[in-house]
Amino acid sequence: MSNTAEKIDFAAAARRLTASQVSLRERRRFRRAPIEVSGRMLDTSGHEYDCRTADISPGDVRIASPTLPTVGERVVLYLDGIGRLSGKVARKCGEGEVAIIFDFSAHKREKLAEQLTLVMNKDLGIEEPARPALTEGAQTVSLTFETGETYDGEVLDFSLAGITIRSRRAAPLIGVWVRVGSVYGRVARLIDGGFAIDFAPSRPTPPPP
């Protein structure tokens, strides 16, 4: 993994959570990443249901499922490529979704953080060897804008919240949707020689014809 990729430091954030009581305010410091994986959910009655993540962090996850557990119920998740996770249902999140707060140790959170790092890198399309960039040794990603324009941009920095890109191209308009690998976001602000993208929890809805 490149030095740039290592800047997604979920593990450093995970260490801020303890294995015991953590305040809701502290949990909210974990911004969930827009990572979607399929899996199975096991409730306290032993019933098993298909599910998928809507987004996830080392501290909690938003799960979509045709059958939802009740608030306060403890569940076990088996997520593809991530493995076994456990936690308690904190609240409903609209139609067909619940938020689950993980109840495992700080060490397990750090392990999960490392797994999420790998998944997020793959979704951004930067696990492959770097393509030629503006700066020697820098990592690039493929960008596709809602305008139909597609080009590579140099990664300056990224995190759970978004990614910062350097490019010789004319700056896109603020608010424009852009796909980075398989992750969607909006252009949030412009910087000297580039722009920043805030990740979105789901892909944009196409405009009506």
N, C-alpha and C positions, 0 to 999 in steps of 0.2 A: 504494500500500500504506500502511496506517495506521501510526502510530508504534508502536502496540501490536504489530502484526504484525512490525515490525522487531526485536522483542526475541528472536525466534528467530534467534540470531546464529550460524549454522553457520560462517560465514566466519571469525569470530574464533577459533572452535575449530580450524578447518582450518589456520590459520596456525601452530598449535603443532606441526604435522607438517612435517618437512623432506622434501626430494625424495630424500634418500639413506636411510641405515639408520635405522629407527625401532624402538625396543624394543617388545616385546609389551606391557609394562606401559603404555607411552605409548599404543599403539593402543587399549587397553581403555578409555582415557579417552573415546573416542568411543562414546557410547551410540547404538546403531542405532535409527532411527525405524521405527515400524511402517508403512512405505510399501510397498504391493504394486503392482507394475507388471509387465506381460508383456514378453517380449523373446526374443532369440535368443542362443545361446552357441556360440562357435566354438572348437574345441580345436586343439591343435598339429598334428593330422593333417589338418586342414581340414574335419572333420565339423561339421555345424551341427545344433543341437538347440533345441527350444522350451524356454523357462525362464520363471520368474517370481521376483521378489524376495520374500523373506519379511520382511526388514527391511534397512535400509541406512543407512550413515553416510558422511561424506566420506572415511573411511579404509578401510572394508571393507563387505562385503555378504554376506548369507546368501541363497543361491540354491537354489530347488527345481527339479528337472528329472527326467524319466523316465530319462535317461541322464546319469550323473555323470562328470566327469573325475577323474583320480587326484590324490592329495595331492602337491603339489609341481609340478603341471603348470600352465603359463601358459595363460590363456584370454582371449578377447576377448568382451565383452558388448555387445549392441545393445539398449538398453532404451527402450521407448516413452516419449516425452516427455523423455527424458534424453540419449540418444545413446550414443556409443561409450565404453566403459570397458575397462580392461585390468588384469589382476592375476594373482596366483598362488594356487592352491588351498592353503589353510592346513590344513584339517582337515575331516573329515566331521562333520555335525551331526545324527546320527540318521538315520532312514529317508528317503532321497530328497533330502537337502540337503547342501550344502557351504558352508563359509565361504571367501570369497575376499578376500585383502588386496590393495588397489590398489597399483600400482607406478608411478603417474605423478607428475608434478611437484607441488610445493606450489601453484603457480599453478592447475593443473588442479583440485586439491582445492578451492580457493576458488571456482572456477567451479561445481563440482559442489555445493558448499555453497549457493550462491545458487539453483541449480535445485531442490535439496531443500527450501529455504525456500518456494519458490513452490508446490511440490507439497503440502507439509505444510499450508500456509495453505489451499489449496483443499480438502484432505481435512477440515480442521476447519470448513469452511464460512464462512471469514471473508474471502474475496476480494470478496464483494459489499459494496455500501455498507452502513455500519453501521445496524442497526435502533435505535430509541430505547432507551437504557440508563439505568441508575440515575444515572450521572454523565454530564453533557453531553460529547459527543465520544468517549465510550468505545465499544469494540467489544463486540458480544454474539455468542454462539453458541447453537445449539439443542442442548439436552440431553435425552436419552431414557434413562430408568432402567429396570432390569430389573423394577421394580415396575409398569411401564406409565405412570408419570408422565412428562410432557413439559413442559418450559418453557425459556425463554431465560435465560442467565446472562451476567453481565458479565465479560469477560476482564480479569483483573488482571495476569497474566504467564503465559508458557508457554515451553517448551524442548523438546528431544528427549525428556526424561524424562516430561513431563506438563504440566498446565495448572492454573492457580489461578482459581477462579470466585467472584464475589460475587453473592449473591442475597438477596432479601427472604423467600424461602420458608424453611420449616423445614429445617434441615440434614439431609441424607440419612445413613443409617447408614454407618459405616466398613466398607469391604469390598464395598459394593454395586457391581454392574456398571453402567456408564453409557456411552452412545454420544455422542461429541461430533462432530457432522457425520457422517463415515463412519469415524472412529477410535474404537476401544474402549479402555476403561480401568476402573480401580476407584477408588472414593473412598478416598484414603489417609489423610487427616487433615482436621481441622476447623480453621478460623481464625475470627477475629472477623468475623461477617457473611458467611461463605462456607465454601468447602472446596477441597481440592486433589485432583486426579485424577492417578494414575500411569498412563501409557499401557501397554497390553498388546501383545505381539507379534502376537496373533491374537484374533479374536472369541471370546466365551465359548461353551462348549458348552451348549446348552439342557438343563435338567434333564429326566429321564425322566418320562413322563406318569404 
